């Protein structure tokens, strides 16, 4: 894992402004220090996760995942960033009841096969982008599906 503050040293690939995820251009299994010299100064952590383990990856940390063996089932739960939140009041949180993940609505659903990108934008960001385009006259409300209004 690599902290976000070292992002400029890991040669991040270009992404559109509102996308989430991100990845480095560096081939992690064969690092070219001539092509990517700054990476030699980046502190990093190596973690092994075994069956039944849970790993917390802090906000905006870069990480590389390798899976060994014949079968692997992994679950990643990503939480939205609350960057615009000035203060959080957690009063009453200890009395909340737990809800199974199967009963939660998620932004981006995965059918269980094929590749899953980490580059999906948060739906609220997509909604804001469309609203701004309407305000600039680049789109009309009629051209936007009802759930985005």
N, C-alpha and C positions, 0 to 999 in steps of 0.2 A: 504494500500500500504506500501511496505517496500523497503527502498533504497538498492541498490546493495551492498553498503559497509558493510551491515550486513549479507551477504550471508552465511558466515561461521557459523553464529549463528542460521540459520533457518533449518539446517540439510537437505541440498539439496540432492535429489536423484541423483545417478550416471547417466551420459549421455555420449555418445560418444563425442570425442573432438570437432567435427565440427557441432554438433546439436545446434539448437536454442530453446528457450523456457525455460524449466526447471521447477521443482516443488519441494516442500518440502515434506519430509516424515511425517510431523506433521499432525494429524487430526485436522483441524482448528476449528471444532465445539466441540471438546473435547480434549483440549491440555493436554498431559501427561508431567507435569513439572519434574517428577522424571526421565523419559526416555529422555527428551529434556530440560535440565535445562537452557541452554544458552538463550533460546527464551524469557525468562522473562525480559531480558535486551534490547530487540529489540524495538525501537520506531516504531510505526505504525500509519497509518491514516485510519479512517473509513469514507467512502463516500457513500452517497445515490444519485443515479442518477434517475431522474424522466423522464417521457415521454418528448421527445424533447431535453433533455439535452445532452451535449457532455462532455466527460471527457478526458483530456490529461494525459496519463501515461508516465512519462519520461523514457528515455532509461534505460533498465536493471532493472527497478523497478519490484519487485514481487507483484502480486496482486491475490486476491481471488474474484471470482464472484459468487454471489447468485442471483437468479431471483425469484421473488415472484409474485403470481397472475396467471391467466389462460393463458395468452399469452405474449410472449416477443419476440421482434425482435431486435437484436443488431448487430451492424457492427463494426468490428475492422479493422483499416487500419494500417498495420505495415510497417515501412520504414526501408530500409537497413541502417546499421551502416556504417559510413564513417571513420572507424578507421585508414585507411591507407592514409587519406587525410591530408596533412600538412596545407593547407590553402584553404579557400573557398572564392571565389570572387562572391559576390551577385549583382554585377553591372548589371543593366537592369532587375532585377527580378520584379520590380514594374510595368514594361511595358508588362509583359507576359500575354497572354490571358489564361483563364481558360478552361480546357478540362473536360467534364463529365467523371466520373469514368467508365461508360459503354464503353468508347472509349479507355481505357487504357489496356495494356497487363499486366497480372499479372504472377508471377512466379508459384504459386500453385493455381490451380482452385479447387473450391468446388462445387459439383453438386447440393447442396441444401438439402441433406438428409444424415443421418448417423452422426457418430462422426467426428469431425475435430481436428486433432492433431496440437499442437503448436510446434511439434518437427521436422518439415521439415527444412532441411538445406538450406541455401541460394544457389542458383544454381551456382553462381561463386565459392563458396567454393567447391561444388561437382566437378566442372570442374578442379579446382586446384588439388584436391586429385587424380583425374584420371590422370592428366598430370604428377604428381609426380610418380605415380605407373608405367607409361610408361617409365619415365626416369630411374627408378630403375630396369626395365626389368620385372616387375610383370604382366604387361598387354601389348598388342600390339594395335597400332592405329586401326587395322582392327577389333578388338573386341569391339570398342567403337562406339556407334551411332554417325552419322555425326554431329549432333547439339552440341555435347560435345567437339568437336575438336577445 
